[in-house]
């Protein structure tokens, strides 16, 4: 399978979003409400629908959930260990590290959801939805923790109100209870989910910024190396350790190699840190995803025997 060709349509939407935002009247004032619409309504609907429409065997998915959580914990630990590395650690700016460590382990759910169905079909979309649901709370805590002294809200409140968690938990609950979306409502819900993927990818492109990338180059290289090199390699090891099947391995590798979350810079700026620098890393991570995804899904998947 030519993964570079498979991923091109989705990355072309990111490019279109960037070009529209930079060179037309559809600037950031237009795309910020679009991001909120997708994040707070359309993506939760997609998560709920993808989980509810297919029977879920938690005993089968438990290995993937465990591997996903282990991967997140390893990514968080690696990102926060950087200041303690010999020769490198003392050169890192403490505040910039606190703001940008999240780049190394968070993921862009827009891109993950858009690609899962293409890579692994409906089952892949279901599995990535479950992984997102179990990993988002842990990653949110990991992202906020080093900046907590500047936060105005507690962890519990942030997590309970997270729309991705709400969509996933409600979908899992409905699935386990055997509830289904009424046939007359299903087409509407399905179209909302489909539209969220295109809008989410274009919004990710509109949010890209190339300024401030020249600052703290060593730190930037390290966190991006964690996101796009270390995480996929660790995912391969965990797939073997947890004995995941072909589809689960593909989903875990996809999850490990997608660009970092576009909301990283929003969180950093909101908590009083250098949001512009983090935005530059998010932009570069989005571009690096065009390399790390084919590497993970092609090269590493082959090593796993898939």
C-alpha positions, -999 to +999 in steps of 0.1 A: +000+000+000+013+034-010+007+053+023+022+086+009-004+085-018-031+075+006-024+104+029-021+130+002-058+140+001-059+148+038-027+168+038-039+186+007-068+198+028-044+211+054-025+230+027-058+244+013-067+256+048-033+273+052-035+290+018-071+302+023-062+317+057-030+334+046-040+347+011-078+353+011-103+371+032-110+338+050-085+347+078-081+336+114-113+354+124-132+330+101-113+298+111-114+303+149-152+298+151-148+268+127-123+252+150-147+257+180-177+243+160-157+212+150-141+206+184-172+212+206-199+197+183-189+179+151-161+158+164-179+146+195-208+136+172-183+117+149-168+099+180-202+089+193-215+077+160-184+057+151-185+039+185-223+033+186-228+019+151-204-011+156-205-037+184-175-033+206-158-062+224-139-045+253-120-077+261-106-077+226-099-039+226-084-040+261-049-048+247-050-019+223-062+004+252-034-008+274-008-003+247-022+032+240-020+042+276+015+028+280+026+047+249+012+079+263+029+074+296+063+067+279+059+098+257+051+120+287+081+106+307+104+111+278+093+146+271+097+157+307+131+140+311+147+164+286+160+189+313+178+160+330+197+148+299+235+153+301+250+182+281+216+191+267+194+196+298+212+226+312+209+245+279+171+243+278+149+272+289+127+259+317+096+279+308+099+271+271+103+234+280+072+235+303+052+249+274+065+228+246+069+194+262+033+186+253+044+187+216+062+154+221+032+133+233-001+150+223-018+141+190-040+158+164-074+140+167-086+157+135-060+139+115-061+107+134-099+103+128-096+113+092-070+087+084-082+058+105-110+048+082-087+049+052-059+029+069-080+002+087-116+007+076-147+011+099-130-011+125-100+012+125-123+042+130-140+025+159-106+015+175-091+050+171-122+065+187-117+042+218-080+050+220-087+087+219-113+084+246-090+066+270-058+086+262-071+122+261-076+125+299-041+113+306-025+135+279-045+166+290-032+161+326+003+156+313+001+188+292-013+210+320+008+196+348+041+216+343+021+248+337-004+242+365+008+271+387-006+295+360-039+276+355-072+291+366-091+259+365-087+225+381-079+193+363-112+176+371-133+204+357-112+206+325-115+168+320-152+165+327-160+192+303-137+180+274-160+174+244-139+145+230-142+126+263-179+133+265-185+120+230-164+089+237-178+080+271-214+085+259-207+064+228-192+036+249-221+037+273-247+035+245-227+007+228-225-014+260-262-009+267-271-020+232-286+014+222-286+025+186-292+058+167-327+058+152-326+050+114-342+083+105-315+102+124-285+082+113-280+099+079-279+134+096-254+122+123-233+105+097-231+137+075-221+158+105-192+134+112-181+133+076-181+171+074-161+174+106-131+156+090-127+180+061-133+211+082-110+199+110-082+193+085-086+227+069-088+243+103-055+226+112-039+241+081-053+276+089-037+275+123-002+268+111+024+295+119+061+296+108+072+325+130+093+319+161+107+286+148+142+301+151+139+303+189+153+274+210+162+252+181+176+224+203+144+221+224+123+221+192+144+194+176+141+172+207+104+174+213+097+169+176+120+139+175+100+124+204+067+130+185+078+117+151+105+092+158+105+079+193+067+075+196+064+054+165+093+032+175+079+027+210+045+019+195+061-009+174+076-024+206+043-021+225+024-037+196+047-067+199+046-067+237+008-066+238+005-090+208-018-068+189-034-080+157-029-064+123-057-038+126-048-029+161-012-025+153-020-002+123-042+019+146-015+022+173+011+031+147-012+057+132-019+071+166+018+073+174+028+091+142+002+118+136+012+154+141+008+169+175-024+186+187-032+220+172-045+231+205-010+230+221-004+266+213-038+276+226-031+260+260+004+275+262-008+310+254-038+307+278-016+297+306+009+326+301+036+309+281+052+316+247+023+306+225+040+318+193+069+294+198+046+265+205+025+274+174+057+272+153+064+237+166+028+226+159+032+238+123+065+219+118+049+188+134+021+190+109+046+190+080+067+162+096+035+141+098+038+136+060+071+117+067+064+100+100+030+085+090+044+066+059+074+056+080+052+042+108+025+026+086+049+013+059+083+006+074+074-001+110+042-020+102+063-043+080+087-050+109+058-060+130+049-087+105+019-069+092 
